[in-house]
Amino acid sequence: METKLTKKSKKLEAVLWSIALPGFAQLLNHHYIKGILFIGLEILINVMGNLNTIIILSFHFKIEEAIAQTNYLWLMFYPCLYFYAIWDAYKNAGGGEKPFAYLPLAFSAYFVTVGLIFFPNFTIFGYLIGSMWLPILSLPIGLAVGGLFRLILLKIYADG
């Protein structure tokens, strides 16, 4: 019999492996076709969108070079794939049973995508944020807005 701690550990393990590379947690959960598909899509979008190059340049604060390397047409797919793979891993590990539990990750995908759209021109205190940092800064906003929408919907449906 699984304990409450074991269930929480499985959910956390799935989320952390999925954050490391979408598809890993699906393989861990014995969903091999889905796992291989997520890994394949991750590699395809990563390579075609120049994501690793963007990450390296961004960490070296070569923001203009990172922006020049970005292939928007491919990279726009990444947030939805990434957050859906995390959600799928969490759900298959036994999470996501509470109503509207998916909303924080869904909104994160939306907000990170919006961050990708606006990063070429977005500055904070005169500094260009770039193709990696603005989407990352958009993540907590997406989590918060999704969490807020979840609370609002829970309130609406609890009262109704």
C-alpha positions, -999 to 999 in steps of 0.1 A, spaced: 0 0 0 13 34 -10 17 59 18 8 96 14 46 104 14 53 79 -13 26 93 -35 39 129 -30 74 116 -38 63 100 -70 45 132 -81 76 153 -73 99 129 -90 77 130 -122 77 168 -122 114 172 -116 123 146 -144 99 163 -167 114 197 -160 149 183 -167 137 169 -201 101 165 -213 95 128 -218 117 115 -191 89 112 -166 67 95 -192 94 69 -196 96 65 -158 58 60 -157 61 33 -185 44 55 -211 71 47 -237 55 60 -269 44 93 -253 79 96 -236 97 90 -269 74 114 -287 79 142 -261 117 137 -262 117 137 -300 96 169 -301 118 185 -274 150 178 -295 134 189 -327 120 222 -313 152 228 -293 175 224 -324 152 242 -348 146 271 -324 183 273 -314 173 271 -278 206 258 -264 225 285 -282 201 311 -268 206 297 -233 244 298 -235 244 334 -250 219 346 -224 240 333 -195 269 352 -210 247 383 -211 251 384 -249 214 393 -252 215 409 -287 232 378 -301 207 355 -284 179 374 -299 195 372 -334 198 334 -330 162 329 -320 139 311 -345 105 323 -334 86 300 -357 99 270 -339 105 283 -304 68 294 -300 59 257 -298 82 251 -269 63 265 -238 31 245 -246 50 213 -252 71 218 -221 43 226 -197 20 200 -211 47 173 -207 51 184 -170 13 183 -165 10 149 -181 39 135 -160 23 149 -128 -11 136 -137 1 101 -146 20 100 -113 -12 104 -94 -14 142 -92 -39 166 -106 -70 151 -90 -82 184 -75 -105 205 -97 -88 229 -120 -54 217 -109 -41 221 -145 -47 259 -146 -14 271 -132 6 251 -157 -17 260 -186 -14 297 -178 23 293 -174 24 281 -210 4 311 -222 25 337 -203 59 322 -213 47 322 -249 37 359 -245 72 365 -230 87 350 -262 66 373 -283 77 405 -266 113 397 -257 131 414 -287 120 449 -275 113 445 -238 136 463 -214 138 467 -176 156 499 -164 170 503 -199 184 467 -201 172 444 -229 159 412 -212 162 388 -241 149 356 -254 155 335 -224 151 358 -194 118 374 -202 100 341 -207 115 328 -175 103 360 -157 69 354 -172 66 319 -155 58 331 -119 32 354 -134 16 326 -153 16 303 -122 1 331 -101 -27 340 -126 -35 303 -132 -37 298 -94 -59 329 -90 -82 316 -118 -83 282 -101 -94 298 -68 -120 319 -85 -135 289 -104 -135 269 -72 -153 297 -54 -179 300 -83 -186 263 -85 -186 259 -46 -213 286 -44 -233 273 -73 
